[in-house]
Amino acid sequence: MTDQPTDQPYEGYDGYDPYGQQAYQQGPQAYQQGPQAYQQGPQAYQQGPQGYGDPYAAQQYTQQWQGQTWETQTQSPVSAQVTAAEETAYLAPQGYGAPAPAPTPAASAEYGPATVAGNPRVTDAQRARAEGRSPIIEPGMQPAALTALLGLLLAGAAAVGTYALLLPLVALQAVTAAGWFRLNGMWPARQGIALGFAGALAADAALLASDRSPAAILGTLGVWVLLALVLQLRSHADPDERMYGLMATVAASALAIAAGGYLAAEADAVTVGAIAVAVAVLARALPLPTPVSVVVALLAGAGGGIAAGSLTGLGTSGALLGAGAAACALIGHRVAGYDYPSRFVHFTAGVALPLSAAAPVVYVLGRALV
């Protein structure tokens, strides 16, 4: 409790002026100085709202100053003409005063010029096709060496006995069926290969059961042609594909079954013919011109037939048998090199076709000469 009377006004109340008379009197003067402060730039702006009586006037000047700063320091001048490439080009963020770097194209979008030479991923067949060269590519020495090895195995097994001949003969028939499908561009073609190989096994079994009668080969071949026709009729492929598959299956089965002629022929004829094929194929693989190579191969086959005939009892008649077997082997060798074949074709069809093609001649000439 104080002794001051209550009817006297509060001293601090008189001094309280929310808007301030003195500030109100100074407001017009500060407003008049506003344009001068605006002309002085950011320094006048930093003095705060104390220098302005009207807050809206301060905001007006402040926005104008900021607009000029944005246009002159941050944005680059916009050109009148802008191309489509410049609109879609990527521009990195540029700093104050730092020039914008030129856009660089992506390295992954650049490709080297197309080439058909010197590329390790391009095979010999692809390179020959791209360069427009002959579609015939010779198998070479390595497949010829495998053919000669298989021929020597047939010759040696025939001298031993009939059942010993079955082992290399079955291997020859399997490689023949697989190689023919691969030569025609149909791979894996497991059903066709299995069908051709099964026909060859059936023919071998029929030959053994019929005391090596040639009728077993012809009968088996007829049955397998009919079976291949029925299977292709049940296929849901296009008519062209079915016809192509039918021809490939019949040809593979016929070649594999015909190779069973070694089992039906005389043992001495098989020995002479297999040795003649081995020598002829090796001579054909020599790096010689094609006409010269063919003549050399035929002569080598005839010479091999004479050499083998002297060992088996055929004598000089072995030259005729060797020359005939060599001629058929060269036909099979030529077929295996047709239509830009791959290395896989060379090591399947290139190995087996020379021996399989020579089997019918070995049987016929063997029966006539022995």
VODRENTOR-394458 format. One record per residue: residue in one letter; x, y, z of N, C-alpha, C in turn. Coordinates in steps of 0.05 Angstrom, whole numbers, padded with zeros to 5 digits, always signed. Layout:
<rs>
aXYZXYZXYZ
...
</rs>
This chain:
<rs>
m+00017-00024+00000+00000+00000+00000+00017+00025+00000
t+00010+00044-00017+00025+00070-00019+00007+00092-00010
d+00020+00115-00002+00006+00139+00007-00002+00157-00016
q+00004+00150-00042-00003+00166-00065-00032+00164-00070
p-00044+00186-00077-00073+00185-00083-00078+00170-00109
t-00101+00157-00110-00108+00140-00133-00118+00155-00156
d-00127+00181-00152-00139+00196-00174-00118+00209-00191
q-00092+00207-00185-00071+00217-00202-00064+00198-00224
p-00059+00207-00248-00052+00188-00270-00025+00175-00266
y-00024+00153-00280+00001+00137-00278+00022+00151-00296
e+00046+00154-00284+00066+00169-00298+00075+00156-00324
g+00077+00130-00324+00086+00116-00348+00064+00116-00369
y+00039+00120-00363+00018+00119-00382+00019+00142-00402
d+00027+00166-00390+00030+00189-00408+00052+00185-00429
g+00073+00172-00421+00095+00167-00440+00091+00145-00460
y+00069+00130-00456+00065+00107-00474+00050+00117-00499
d+00062+00115-00520+00051+00123-00546+00056+00100-00566
p+00036+00085-00572+00042+00061-00589+00054+00068-00615
y+00045+00090-00628+00056+00097-00654+00077+00119-00652
g+00077+00132-00629+00098+00152-00624+00093+00178-00641
q+00088+00199-00626+00084+00225-00639+00109+00234-00652
q+00131+00229-00639+00157+00238-00650+00164+00222-00675
a+00158+00196-00675+00164+00180-00699+00145+00187-00721
y+00119+00196-00713+00101+00204-00734+00109+00230-00747
q+00120+00247-00731+00129+00273-00742+00154+00269-00760
q+00170+00249-00754+00194+00244-00770+00188+00227-00794
g+00164+00215-00796+00158+00196-00817+00160+00209-00845
p+00146+00232-00849+00148+00244-00876+00176+00251-00884
q+00192+00260-00865+00219+00267-00872+00234+00241-00881
a+00230+00219-00867+00243+00194-00874+00233+00184-00901
y+00207+00190-00906+00196+00182-00932+00208+00198-00955
q+00212+00223-00949+00225+00239-00969+00253+00231-00974
q+00267+00220-00955+00294+00211-00959+00296+00183-00971
g+00273+00171-00974+00272+00143-00984+00285+00140-01012
p+00278+00156-01031+00291+00153-01057+00320+00157-01057
q+00329+00175-01039+00358+00178-01037+00371+00153-01026
a+00358+00140-01006+00369+00115-00996+00368+00093-01016
y+00347+00094-01033+00346+00074-01054+00368+00078-01074
q+00374+00102-01080+00395+00108-01099+00423+00100-01088
q+00425+00100-01062+00451+00092-01050+00456+00062-01051
g+00436+00045-01059+00441+00017-01062+00436+00001-01037
p+00449-00020-01034+00444-00039-01011+00452-00027-00985
q+00469-00006-00984+00476+00005-00957+00453+00018-00944
a+00437+00032-00959+00413+00045-00947+00393+00024-00939
y+00392+00002-00955+00373-00019-00948+00381-00033-00922
q+00407-00035-00917+00416-00049-00893+00410-00032-00867
q+00403-00007-00870+00397+00009-00846+00370+00001-00833
g+00355-00016-00847+00331-00026-00835+00307-00008-00839
p+00285-00015-00828+00260+00000-00831+00259+00025-00815
q+00280+00032-00799+00280+00056-00784+00281+00081-00802
g+00292+00078-00825+00294+00101-00843+00270+00105-00860
y+00249+00090-00857+00224+00092-00873+00200+00095-00854
g+00184+00114-00860+00159+00117-00844+00138+00099-00855
d+00138+00095-00880+00118+00078-00893+00130+00050-00899
p+00121+00029-00886+00133+00003-00891+00128-00007-00920
y+00107+00001-00932+00102-00008-00960+00120+00006-00979
a+00128+00029-00973+00148+00042-00991+00174+00028-00989
a+00182+00020-00965+00208+00005-00963+00206-00021-00978
q+00183-00034-00977+00181-00060-00991+00182-00056-01021
q+00171-00033-01031+00172-00027-01059+00201-00023-01069
y+00216-00008-01054+00243-00004-01063+00260-00029-01060
t+00254-00044-01039+00270-00069-01035+00265-00088-01058
q+00241-00092-01067+00235-00110-01089+00248-00101-01115
q+00247-00075-01120+00260-00066-01144+00290-00070-01144
w+00302-00066-01122+00331-00071-01120+00338-00101-01124
q+00321-00118-01112+00326-00147-01116+00321-00156-01145
g+00302-00145-01158+00297-00152-01186+00320-00144-01204
q+00332-00122-01200+00355-00114-01216+00379-00132-01211
t+00382-00140-01185+00405-00158-01179+00402-00185-01192
w+00377-00195-01192+00372-00222-01204+00377-00221-01234
e+00369-00201-01247+00371-00200-01276+00400-00195-01285
t+00415-00181-01270+00442-00174-01280+00464-00193-01271
q+00460-00208-01249+00481-00224-01239+00476-00254-01241
t+00451-00263-01241+00446-00292-01241+00439-00303-01268
q+00420-00290-01282+00411-00300-01307+00429-00289-01330
s+00434-00307-01349+00448-00299-01373+00428-00288-01393
p+00435-00271-01410+00417-00259-01430+00406-00281-01448
v+00381-00280-01453+00368-00299-01470+00369-00290-01499
s+00379-00307-01516+00382-00300-01545+00354-00301-01558
a+00352-00288-01580+00326-00287-01594+00320-00313-01608
q+00340-00326-01618+00336-00351-01633+00349-00374-01617
v+00333-00394-01611+00343-00418-01597+00336-00442-01613
t+00356-00457-01620+00351-00481-01636+00341-00503-01619
a+00331-00524-01632+00320-00547-01617+00342-00562-01603
a+00366-00563-01614+00388-00577-01601+00396-00563-01576
e+00396-00535-01576+00403-00520-01552+00382-00523-01530
e+00357-00526-01538+00336-00529-01517+00339-00556-01503
t+00347-00577-01517+00349-00603-01504+00376-00609-01494
a+00396-00592-01499+00423-00598-01489+00425-00594-01459
y+00442-00610-01447+00446-00609-01418+00467-00588-01411
l+00459-00569-01393+00477-00548-01385+00482-00552-01355
a+00507-00553-01348+00514-00556-01320+00509-00530-01305
p+00503-00532-01279+00498-00507-01263+00523-00490-01264
q+00518-00464-01270+00541-00445-01272+00541-00427-01247
g+00564-00421-01238+00567-00404-01215+00568-00374-01223
y+00573-00357-01203+00574-00329-01208+00601-00323-01220
g+00601-00316-01245+00626-00309-01259+00641-00332-01271
a+00633-00357-01267+00646-00381-01279+00633-00388-01305
p+00647-00390-01327+00635-00397-01353+00624-00425-01353
a+00602-00429-01367+00589-00455-01368+00605-00473-01387
p+00612-00497-01378+00627-00515-01396+00610-00525-01419
a+00623-00530-01441+00609-00540-01465+00600-00569-01460
p+00576-00576-01468+00567-00604-01464+00583-00623-01481
t+00591-00645-01469+00607-00665-01484+00589-00689-01490
p+00590-00701-01513+00574-00725-01519+00582-00749-01503
a+00563-00766-01498+00568-00790-01482+00586-00809-01498
a+00605-00821-01483+00624-00839-01496+00611-00865-01506
s+00589-00873-01493+00576-00898-01501+00560-00895-01527
a+00555-00870-01535+00540-00866-01560+00557-00866-01585
e+00583-00868-01581+00602-00868-01603+00609-00897-01611
y+00608-00903-01636+00614-00930-01646+00635-00927-01668
g+00652-00947-01668+00673-00947-01689+00661-00956-01716
p+00676-00952-01736+00666-00960-01763+00664-00990-01765
a+00645-00999-01781+00640-01028-01785+00664-01040-01800
t+00672-01064-01792+00694-01077-01805+00690-01107-01806
v+00702-01119-01826+00700-01148-01829+00727-01161-01827
a+00747-01146-01821+00774-01157-01820+00787-01149-01794
g+00801-01167-01781+00815-01161-01757+00798-01163-01732
n+00773-01171-01733+00756-01174-01710+00757-01203-01701
p+00767-01209-01677+00769-01237-01669+00742-01251-01665
r+00720-01235-01662+00694-01248-01657+00681-01256-01683
v+00691-01248-01706+00680-01255-01732+00693-01281-01741
t+00677-01302-01746+00687-01328-01755+00695-01326-01784
d+00709-01347-01793+00717-01348-01821+00693-01349-01840
a+00673-01364-01832+00649-01366-01849+00635-01339-01851
q+00632-01324-01828+00620-01298-01829+00636-01278-01845
r+00662-01279-01842+00679-01261-01858+00677-01267-01888
a+00676-01293-01895+00674-01300-01923+00647-01291-01934
r+00626-01294-01919+00599-01286-01928+00598-01256-01931
a+00609-01241-01912+00608-01212-01914+00625-01201-01937
e+00647-01214-01943+00664-01205-01965+00655-01216-01992
g+00634-01232-01992+00623-01242-02018+00641-01263-02031
r+00656-01277-02015+00673-01298-02027+00657-01324-02031
s+00671-01344-02041+00658-01370-02047+00645-01382-02022
p+00621-01394-02025+00608-01406-02002+00621-01432-01993
i+00641-01442-02008+00654-01467-02001+00680-01461-01985
i+00681-01471-01961+00704-01469-01944+00714-01497-01937
e+00738-01503-01945+00749-01530-01941+00752-01535-01911
p+00747-01560-01903+00750-01567-01874+00778-01563-01863
g+00799-01569-01879+00826-01565-01869+00839-01591-01861
m+00862-01589-01849+00879-01612-01843+00869-01626-01818
q+00860-01612-01797+00852-01626-01773+00828-01644-01777
p+00806-01636-01789+00785-01655-01795+00794-01678-01813
a+00812-01672-01832+00822-01693-01849+00838-01714-01833
a+00853-01704-01813+00867-01723-01796+00849-01740-01780
l+00827-01729-01770+00807-01745-01756+00793-01765-01774
t+00788-01757-01799+00777-01776-01818+00796-01799-01823
a+00821-01792-01827+00841-01813-01831+00843-01832-01807
l+00842-01821-01783+00843-01838-01759+00819-01856-01758
l+00795-01846-01763+00772-01863-01763+00772-01884-01785
g+00783-01876-01808+00786-01896-01829+00805-01918-01822
l+00827-01912-01810+00846-01932-01801+00833-01951-01780
l+00817-01939-01762+00803-01955-01743+00784-01975-01756
l+00770-01965-01777+00752-01983-01792+00767-02006-01805
a+00790-01998-01817+00806-02018-01831+00817-02039-01812
g+00827-02030-01790+00838-02049-01770+00816-02066-01758
a+00792-02055-01751+00771-02070-01739+00759-02090-01759
a+00758-02083-01785+00748-02102-01805+00767-02126-01807
a+00792-02122-01804+00811-02145-01804+00808-02163-01780
v+00799-02151-01758+00795-02167-01733+00770-02184-01735
g+00747-02172-01741+00722-02187-01742+00698-02168-01745
t+00675-02181-01748+00651-02165-01753+00643-02149-01729
y+00643-02161-01706+00634-02147-01682+00654-02126-01673
a+00679-02129-01679+00698-02108-01674+00694-02084-01692
l+00683-02089-01715+00677-02067-01734+00654-02050-01724
l+00637-02061-01706+00614-02046-01697+00621-02020-01682
l+00642-02021-01667+00649-01998-01650+00656-01973-01666
p+00675-01974-01684+00680-01949-01700+00657-01943-01720
l+00642-01964-01728+00620-01959-01746+00597-01943-01733
v+00591-01951-01708+00570-01936-01693+00578-01907-01689
a+00604-01903-01682+00613-01875-01679+00611-01859-01705
l+00617-01872-01727+00615-01859-01753+00586-01852-01759
q+00567-01870-01753+00539-01864-01759+00528-01842-01741
a+00536-01841-01716+00527-01820-01698+00537-01792-01708
v+00562-01791-01715+00573-01765-01724+00561-01757-01751
t+00555-01777-01767+00542-01770-01793+00515-01758-01789
a+00498-01769-01772+00471-01758-01767+00473-01730-01755
a+00490-01726-01736+00493-01700-01723+00505-01679-01743
g+00525-01688-01758+00538-01669-01776+00519-01660-01799
w+00502-01677-01809+00484-01669-01830+00464-01648-01821
f+00453-01652-01797+00434-01631-01787+00449-01605-01782
r+00473-01606-01772+00488-01581-01767+00496-01568-01793
l+00501-01584-01813+00508-01573-01840+00485-01558-01852
n+00461-01567-01846+00437-01554-01856+00427-01531-01838
g+00442-01524-01818+00434-01503-01800+00413-01510-01780
m+00408-01535-01775+00387-01544-01757+00401-01556-01732
w+00401-01540-01710+00414-01549-01686+00400-01537-01662
p+00395-01552-01641+00406-01579-01636+00391-01601-01650
a+00365-01598-01657+00351-01619-01673+00354-01647-01661
r+00349-01649-01635+00354-01674-01621+00336-01696-01631
q+00311-01689-01639+00293-01710-01648+00302-01721-01675
g+00311-01704-01693+00320-01713-01719+00346-01729-01718
i+00364-01720-01701+00389-01735-01697+00384-01762-01685
a+00367-01763-01665+00361-01788-01652+00347-01807-01671
l+00330-01796-01689+00316-01813-01708+00335-01825-01728
g+00353-01808-01739+00373-01818-01758+00392-01839-01746
f+00401-01833-01721+00419-01852-01708+00405-01878-01701
a+00379-01876-01694+00364-01900-01688+00360-01917-01713
g+00356-01904-01736+00354-01919-01761+00380-01933-01768
a+00403-01920-01762+00429-01934-01767+00432-01958-01749
l+00424-01956-01724+00426-01978-01706+00408-02001-01714
a+00384-01994-01723+00365-02014-01733+00376-02029-01757
a+00389-02013-01775+00401-02026-01799+00424-02044-01791
d+00440-02036-01772+00462-02054-01763+00451-02080-01751
a+00430-02077-01735+00419-02100-01722+00406-02119-01744
a+00393-02107-01764+00382-02123-01785+00403-02137-01802
l+00426-02123-01806+00448-02136-01821+00459-02160-01805
l+00463-02157-01780+00473-02179-01764+00453-02202-01763
a+00428-02195-01762+00407-02217-01760+00403-02231-01786
s+00408-02217-01808+00404-02229-01835+00429-02239-01848
d+00450-02243-01833+00476-02252-01843+00487-02233-01865
r+00486-02207-01858+00497-02185-01874+00484-02183-01902
s+00459-02186-01903+00444-02184-01928+00439-02154-01934
p+00444-02145-01959+00439-02117-01966+00410-02110-01965
a+00392-02129-01966+00364-02123-01964+00356-02111-01937
a+00372-02116-01917+00366-02105-01891+00370-02074-01891
i+00390-02065-01907+00394-02036-01909+00371-02023-01923
l+00363-02035-01946+00341-02023-01962+00315-02023-01946
g+00309-02045-01932+00285-02046-01917+00284-02026-01894
t+00306-02024-01880+00307-02005-01858+00304-01976-01868
l+00317-01970-01891+00315-01944-01902+00286-01937-01910
g+00272-01956-01922+00244-01950-01929+00227-01946-01905
v+00230-01962-01884+00214-01958-01859+00220-01931-01847
w+00245-01923-01846+00252-01897-01833+00243-01873-01849
v+00242-01875-01875+00231-01853-01891+00201-01850-01885
l+00187-01872-01883+00158-01870-01876+00154-01859-01848
l+00171-01868-01829+00169-01858-01802+00175-01828-01800
a+00195-01819-01815+00201-01790-01815+00178-01774-01827
l+00165-01785-01847+00142-01771-01860+00119-01769-01840
v+00113-01790-01825+00091-01789-01806+00097-01769-01784
l+00121-01768-01774+00128-01749-01753+00126-01720-01763
q+00134-01715-01787+00132-01688-01797+00103-01680-01802
l+00086-01698-01809+00058-01692-01813+00044-01685-01787
r+00054-01695-01765+00043-01689-01739+00054-01663-01727
s+00073-01651-01740+00085-01626-01731+00067-01603-01735
h+00068-01583-01718+00051-01559-01720+00067-01535-01732
a+00089-01540-01744+00105-01519-01756+00093-01511-01782
d+00106-01490-01794+00097-01481-01821+00102-01502-01842
p+00088-01502-01864+00092-01522-01885+00121-01522-01895
d+00132-01498-01899+00159-01497-01909+00179-01509-01889
e+00175-01504-01864+00193-01515-01843+00190-01545-01841
r+00166-01554-01844+00161-01584-01843+00175-01598-01867
m+00173-01586-01890+00186-01598-01914+00216-01597-01911
y+00226-01575-01900+00255-01574-01896+00265-01594-01875
g+00249-01597-01854+00256-01616-01834+00254-01645-01844
l+00234-01650-01861+00231-01677-01872+00255-01684-01890
m+00263-01666-01907+00286-01671-01924+00311-01676-01908
a+00316-01659-01888+00340-01662-01872+00339-01689-01856
t+00316-01696-01846+00314-01722-01831+00318-01746-01849
v+00306-01745-01872+00309-01768-01891+00338-01770-01900
a+00351-01748-01906+00379-01748-01916+00397-01758-01894
a+00394-01748-01869+00411-01757-01847+00407-01787-01842
s+00382-01796-01842+00377-01824-01838+00389-01841-01860
a+00387-01832-01885+00397-01847-01908+00428-01849-01906
l+00441-01827-01899+00470-01828-01898+00480-01846-01875
a+00466-01844-01852+00475-01860-01829+00469-01890-01834
i+00447-01896-01848+00441-01924-01854+00459-01934-01875
a+00465-01917-01895+00483-01926-01917+00511-01931-01907
a+00520-01918-01885+00546-01924-01874+00548-01952-01864
g+00525-01965-01859+00525-01993-01852+00534-02012-01874
g+00539-02001-01898+00550-02017-01919+00577-02029-01913
y+00592-02016-01895+00617-02027-01886+00613-02054-01872
l+00590-02056-01858+00585-02080-01843+00576-02102-01863
a+00563-02094-01885+00554-02114-01904+00576-02123-01924
a+00596-02106-01927+00617-02112-01947+00637-02133-01937
e+00653-02143-01955+00674-02162-01947+00696-02148-01931
a+00708-02162-01913+00728-02150-01895+00751-02139-01910
d+00761-02153-01931+00784-02143-01946+00777-02117-01961
a+00752-02116-01971+00743-02092-01985+00741-02068-01966
v+00732-02074-01942+00730-02052-01922+00758-02042-01915
t+00777-02059-01912+00804-02051-01905+00816-02034-01928
v+00813-02043-01952+00824-02028-01975+00810-02001-01978
g+00784-02001-01977+00769-01976-01981+00773-01956-01959
a+00775-01964-01934+00779-01945-01912+00807-01933-01913
i+00827-01949-01920+00854-01938-01923+00855-01919-01946
a+00842-01925-01968+00842-01907-01992+00829-01881-01985
v+00807-01881-01970+00794-01856-01962+00812-01840-01943
a+00825-01853-01925+00843-01838-01907+00865-01824-01922
v+00878-01838-01941+00899-01826-01956+00889-01804-01974
a+00866-01808-01987+00855-01788-02005+00848-01762-01991
v+00836-01764-01967+00827-01740-01953+00852-01725-01943
l+00872-01738-01934+00896-01724-01926+00909-01710-01949
a+00910-01723-01973+00921-01709-01996+00904-01686-02005
r+00878-01688-02002+00860-01666-02009+00863-01642-01991
a+00872-01646-01967+00876-01624-01948+00902-01609-01952
l+00919-01618-01970+00944-01604-01975+00939-01577-01988
p+00956-01557-01981+00952-01530-01993+00960-01528-02022
l+00942-01539-02039+00946-01539-02068+00922-01527-02082
p+00925-01519-02107+00901-01510-02121+00880-01532-02123
t+00855-01525-02125+00834-01545-02123+00836-01566-02145
p+00839-01560-02170+00841-01581-02190+00865-01600-02186
v+00888-01588-02178+00911-01604-02173+00907-01621-02148
s+00894-01610-02128+00889-01625-02104+00871-01648-02108
v+00851-01645-02125+00832-01667-02131+00847-01690-02145
v+00863-01683-02165+00878-01704-02180+00898-01718-02161
v+00911-01703-02145+00930-01715-02126+00915-01734-02107
a+00892-01726-02098+00877-01742-02079+00867-01768-02092
l+00859-01767-02117+00850-01791-02131+00874-01811-02135
l+00896-01799-02143+00920-01816-02146+00929-01828-02119
a+00927-01812-02099+00935-01822-02072+00916-01845-02063
g+00890-01841-02069+00871-01862-02062+00876-01888-02077
a+00882-01885-02103+00889-01909-02118+00914-01922-02108
g+00934-01906-02102+00959-01917-02091+00954-01930-02064
g+00938-01918-02047+00931-01931-02022+00916-01957-02026
g+00899-01958-02046+00885-01983-02052+00903-02005-02061
i+00923-01998-02077+00943-02018-02085+00959-02028-02062
a+00967-02010-02045+00983-02018-02021+00967-02036-02003
a+00942-02028-01998+00926-02045-01980+00918-02071-01994
g+00914-02070-02020+00907-02095-02035+00929-02115-02034
s+00954-02106-02034+00976-02125-02033+00978-02138-02006
l+00966-02126-01986+00966-02138-01959+00943-02156-01954
t+00921-02152-01969+00897-02168-01964+00892-02189-01985
g+00904-02189-02007+00899-02209-02028+00885-02199-02052
l+00876-02173-02052+00863-02162-02075+00882-02156-02097
g+00907-02150-02090+00927-02144-02110+00922-02118-02124
t+00926-02117-02150+00923-02092-02165+00894-02084-02168
s+00876-02102-02164+00848-02094-02165+00841-02075-02143
g+00858-02074-02123+00853-02055-02102+00855-02026-02111
a+00870-02021-02133+00872-01994-02144+00845-01984-02153
l+00829-02001-02166+00802-01992-02174+00784-01987-02151
l+00785-02005-02131+00769-02001-02107+00778-01976-02092
g+00804-01972-02091+00814-01947-02077+00806-01922-02092
a+00808-01922-02118+00801-01898-02133+00771-01892-02131
g+00754-01913-02132+00725-01908-02129+00718-01898-02101
a+00730-01909-02080+00725-01900-02053+00735-01871-02049
a+00758-01865-02062+00769-01838-02060+00751-01818-02073
a+00740-01825-02097+00722-01807-02111+00697-01800-02094
c+00685-01821-02083+00662-01816-02065+00669-01800-02040
a+00693-01805-02030+00701-01790-02006+00705-01761-02013
l+00715-01755-02036+00719-01727-02044+00692-01712-02048
i+00672-01727-02057+00646-01715-02059+00635-01708-02031
g+00637-01726-02012+00629-01720-01985+00645-01698-01973
h+00670-01697-01979+00687-01675-01969+00678-01648-01980
r+00671-01648-02005+00661-01624-02018+00635-01614-02006
v+00617-01633-02001+00591-01626-01989+00594-01614-01961
a+00613-01625-01946+00617-01615-01919+00629-01587-01918
g+00640-01577-01940+00651-01550-01941+00632-01530-01954
y+00607-01537-01959+00589-01520-01974+00573-01502-01955
d+00566-01478-01966+00548-01458-01954+00559-01447-01928
y+00583-01437-01929+00597-01423-01907+00595-01439-01881
p+00606-01463-01880+00604-01480-01856+00621-01469-01834
s+00613-01476-01809+00629-01468-01786+00649-01490-01779
r+00665-01484-01759+00684-01504-01750+00671-01529-01738
f+00648-01525-01726+00634-01548-01715+00624-01566-01738
v+00616-01555-01760+00608-01571-01783+00632-01586-01794
h+00655-01572-01795+00679-01586-01805+00687-01609-01788
f+00683-01607-01762+00691-01629-01744+00670-01650-01740
t+00647-01647-01753+00626-01668-01752+00622-01678-01781
a+00608-01662-01797+00603-01671-01825+00629-01673-01840
g+00649-01656-01835+00674-01657-01850+00690-01682-01843
v+00685-01694-01820+00699-01718-01812+00684-01743-01822
a+00658-01743-01820+00642-01767-01825+00633-01771-01854
l+00627-01749-01868+00615-01752-01895+00634-01766-01915
p+00660-01761-01915+00676-01776-01934+00675-01806-01930
l+00675-01815-01906+00673-01844-01901+00645-01855-01907
s+00625-01840-01899+00597-01850-01903+00590-01851-01933
a+00600-01831-01948+00594-01831-01977+00608-01853-01992
a+00631-01862-01981+00646-01884-01994+00635-01911-01988
a+00618-01914-01968+00609-01941-01959+00594-01957-01981
p+00575-01945-01996+00562-01961-02017+00581-01970-02039
v+00600-01954-02047+00620-01962-02067+00637-01985-02057
v+00645-01983-02032+00661-02005-02021+00646-02031-02021
y+00620-02030-02015+00604-02054-02016+00601-02065-02044
v+00594-02048-02063+00589-02057-02090+00615-02067-02103
l+00636-02051-02102+00662-02059-02115+00674-02083-02100
g+00670-02084-02074+00681-02106-02059+00668-02132-02067
r+00642-02132-02071+00628-02157-02080+00636-02164-02108
a+00643-02145-02125+00650-02150-02152+00679-02159-02155
l+00696-02149-02139+00725-02155-02142+00735-02178-02125
v+00723-02183-02103+00733-02204-02084+00722-02231-02093
</rs>
